Amino acid sequence: MKRLALLLTLLCLGGCANGLRIDESHPSRNHDSRIQYVILHYTSADLERSLQLLTTGEVSSHYLIGAEPPTVYRLVDDSRRAWHAGDSQWQGRTWLNATSIGIELVNPGYRDTPQGRLWYPYPEEQIEALIALLRDVVKRNQIPPQNVIGHSDVAPLRKLDPGPLFPWKRLAEAGFGRWPDEQRVARLRPHFERALPSIGWFQQQLAEVGYAVPRNGELDVATRRALAAFQLHYRPQRYDGQPDAETAALLQALNQR
């Protein structure tokens, strides 16, 4: 018996030495994708400089979309973490590099002139390439389509990209991101013109959308920046971070189910 036990032990050790064997006959149904968001950026640089920064610098993204021609570059595999979001927060999640796909669009961003800040538009072909890429990325990674957001949304204290000329409404019409019903906004606006809600109300509404915002009832820097980020996304004609009737109507229309 001792010899038999010794033989069985040696056989077991021999099997272990040949590699770990894992039984995969009982897969669980209780799971989803680790990737929850797509975060959109502009590069503030031309294509050559963008490729250099995103492949050899301290930052990276999963995809880069050129402008002329609108070539799509894969820089980091979807299964790997890219360094594109930095200190970020959305819907209570923090440091979103671990749970997001980063897409950079080659675009200079803006330049400041004596007449004010001038923003660079996005070519139509580049946006078409982005929509095609989003169809693939969102489907393949099982990302909720409404979770396509901007860098300025998740880092309002630091970032402005993809900027006021980015066509968020166009993306929403293609099925990516969210957009409030314009008729509902028009119906709500007169109510808020008569009486503007409290700062605490604005903070609550911004938090329901997903923004990181204090709940102190004060129009502090963090609240103004979150308001400005929301306006940049949904009312880019004016994004001064001040609460007004239009912003209130947009928030309520977006949050109504």
C-alpha positions in Angstrom: 0.0 0.0 0.0 2.9 2.3 0.8 4.4 1.6 -2.6 1.0 2.3 -4.3 0.6 5.6 -2.4 4.1 6.7 -3.4 3.4 5.8 -7.0 0.2 7.9 -7.1 2.1 10.8 -5.5 4.8 10.6 -8.1 2.2 10.5 -10.9 0.5 13.5 -9.5 3.7 15.5 -9.2 4.6 14.5 -12.8 1.3 15.8 -14.0 1.7 19.0 -12.2 5.2 19.4 -13.7 3.7 19.2 -17.2 1.5 22.2 -16.5 -1.6 23.3 -14.7 -4.8 21.6 -15.9 -8.0 23.8 -15.6 -11.5 22.3 -15.9 -13.5 24.7 -18.1 -16.7 22.7 -18.3 -18.7 24.9 -16.0 -18.7 28.5 -17.4 -20.6 31.1 -15.4 -23.3 33.2 -17.0 -22.7 36.0 -14.5 -20.2 38.4 -16.1 -19.8 41.3 -18.4 -17.0 43.2 -20.1 -14.4 44.9 -18.0 -14.5 47.8 -20.5 -17.5 50.1 -19.6 -16.7 53.3 -21.4 -15.3 54.9 -24.5 -13.5 58.2 -23.9 -13.0 60.6 -26.8 -10.1 63.0 -27.1 -8.3 65.4 -29.4 -4.6 65.3 -29.7 -3.7 69.0 -29.9 -1.1 68.0 -32.5 -0.6 66.9 -36.1 -0.5 63.3 -37.1 3.2 62.8 -36.9 3.5 64.4 -33.5 0.4 62.5 -32.3 1.8 59.2 -33.3 5.1 60.0 -31.6 3.4 61.1 -28.3 1.0 58.2 -28.2 3.6 55.5 -29.0 6.8 56.6 -27.3 5.7 59.2 -24.8 4.2 58.9 -21.3 0.6 58.7 -22.7 -1.2 56.3 -25.0 -4.6 55.4 -26.4 -6.2 52.4 -28.0 -7.0 54.1 -31.3 -5.9 57.2 -33.2 -7.9 58.6 -36.1 -6.1 60.8 -38.6 -7.8 63.6 -40.4 -6.5 63.7 -43.9 -7.0 60.9 -44.9 -9.0 59.7 -41.9 -6.9 56.6 -41.2 -7.7 54.5 -38.1 -4.6 53.4 -36.2 -4.7 50.7 -33.5 -2.0 51.6 -30.9 -3.0 49.4 -27.9 -5.0 46.2 -27.9 -8.4 46.5 -26.4 -7.5 44.0 -23.7 -4.7 46.2 -22.4 -4.8 49.4 -20.4 -3.9 52.6 -22.2 -2.8 55.8 -20.4 -5.3 58.3 -21.8 -7.8 59.3 -19.1 -5.6 60.1 -16.1 -7.2 61.4 -13.0 -10.9 60.8 -14.0 -14.3 59.9 -12.6 -17.7 59.0 -14.1 -20.8 57.5 -12.5 -18.8 57.0 -9.3 -16.0 55.1 -11.0 -12.5 56.6 -10.7 -9.2 56.3 -12.6 -11.0 55.2 -15.8 -7.9 53.9 -17.7 -8.7 50.5 -16.3 -12.3 50.4 -17.5 -12.3 52.4 -20.8 -11.2 52.5 -24.4 -9.4 55.7 -25.4 -9.9 57.1 -28.9 -7.8 60.1 -30.0 -8.7 62.3 -33.0 -6.0 64.2 -34.7 -7.1 67.8 -34.2 -5.1 70.9 -33.1 -7.7 71.8 -30.5 -7.6 75.6 -30.4 -5.5 78.7 -30.7 -5.8 81.9 -28.8 -6.0 85.1 -30.8 -6.5 88.8 -30.0 -10.1 88.2 -31.2 -10.6 85.3 -28.8 -10.1 81.5 -28.8 -10.5 79.8 -32.1 -11.4 76.1 -32.2 -10.6 73.8 -35.1 -13.4 71.8 -36.7 -13.5 68.1 -37.3 -13.6 67.0 -41.0 -16.7 65.1 -42.0 -14.7 62.1 -43.1 -12.9 61.8 -39.7 -16.3 61.7 -37.9 -17.5 59.1 -40.3 -14.4 57.0 -39.5 -15.1 57.5 -35.8 -18.7 56.3 -36.1 -17.6 53.2 -38.0 -14.9 52.5 -35.3 -17.4 53.0 -32.5 -19.8 50.5 -34.1 -17.0 47.9 -34.0 -15.6 48.7 -30.5 -18.9 49.1 -28.7 -20.3 45.8 -30.2 -17.1 43.8 -29.7 -16.6 44.9 -26.1 -20.3 45.0 -25.1 -20.1 48.6 -24.0 -23.4 50.4 -23.3 -23.7 52.8 -26.3 -24.6 55.7 -23.9 -21.2 55.3 -22.3 -19.4 57.1 -25.1 -18.2 60.3 -23.4 -15.6 63.0 -23.6 -12.3 63.6 -21.7 -13.8 66.9 -20.5 -16.8 64.9 -19.0 -14.6 62.7 -16.9 -11.9 65.3 -16.0 -13.7 68.7 -16.0 -11.1 70.3 -13.7 -8.3 69.6 -16.2 -9.6 69.0 -19.7 -11.6 70.6 -22.6 -11.3 67.9 -25.3 -12.9 67.0 -27.6 -14.1 70.6 -27.5 -17.1 72.7 -28.4 -17.0 71.8 -32.1 -17.2 68.1 -31.6 -20.6 66.8 -33.0 -22.1 65.1 -30.0 -25.6 65.3 -31.3 -24.5 63.6 -34.6 -23.0 60.8 -32.6 -26.1 60.4 -30.5 -28.2 60.1 -33.7 -25.9 57.4 -34.8 -26.5 55.5 -31.5 -23.6 56.6 -29.4 -23.8 58.8 -26.3 -27.0 60.5 -25.1 -28.9 63.6 -26.2 -31.9 65.2 -24.5 -35.2 65.5 -26.4 -35.3 69.0 -27.8 -39.1 69.3 -27.5 -39.0 68.4 -23.9 -36.2 71.0 -23.3 -38.4 73.6 -25.0 -41.3 72.8 -22.7 -39.2 72.8 -19.5 -37.3 76.1 -20.3 -40.1 78.6 -19.4 -40.5 76.9 -16.0 -36.9 77.4 -15.1 -36.9 80.9 -16.5 -39.5 81.9 -13.9 -37.6 80.3 -11.0 -34.1 78.8 -11.2 -33.4 75.8 -9.0 -30.9 75.8 -6.1 -27.2 75.0 -6.6 -27.9 71.8 -4.7 -30.5 70.8 -7.4 -27.9 71.4 -10.1 -25.3 69.3 -8.3 -27.8 66.5 -7.9 -28.8 66.6 -11.6 -25.1 66.6 -12.7 -24.3 63.6 -10.5 -27.3 61.7 -12.0 -25.8 62.3 -15.5 -22.4 61.0 -14.2 -20.3 64.0 -13.4 -18.1 64.1 -10.3 -19.5 67.1 -8.4 -19.7 68.1 -4.7 -23.0 68.0 -2.8 -22.5 71.1 -0.7 -25.0 73.5 -2.3 -22.3 75.9 -3.2 -21.3 77.2 -6.6 -17.6 76.4 -6.0 -14.9 75.7 -8.5 -15.6 72.0 -8.9 -19.3 72.7 -9.5 -18.7 75.4 -12.0 -16.3 73.2 -13.9 -18.8 70.3 -14.0 -21.5 72.7 -15.2 -19.1 74.0 -17.9 -18.3 70.4 -19.0 -22.0 69.6 -19.2 -22.6 72.8 -21.2 -19.6 72.1 -23.5 -21.2 68.7 -24.3 -24.8 69.7 -24.6 -24.9 73.5 -25.1 -21.5 74.4 -26.6 -22.6 77.9 -27.7 -22.0 79.0 -24.1 -20.1 77.0 -21.5 -19.3 79.5 -18.8 -20.2 77.2 -15.9 -23.0 79.4 -14.7 -26.4 77.9 -13.8 -29.2 79.1 -16.1 -32.6 78.1 -17.4 -31.3 76.4 -20.5 -28.8 74.3 -18.6 -31.5 73.3 -16.1 -33.9 72.3 -18.8 -31.2 70.2 -20.5 -30.3 68.5 -17.3 -33.9 67.6 -16.4 -34.8 66.5 -19.9 -31.7 64.2 -20.0 -32.4 62.7 -16.6 -36.1 62.1 -17.1 -36.9 58.5 -18.0 
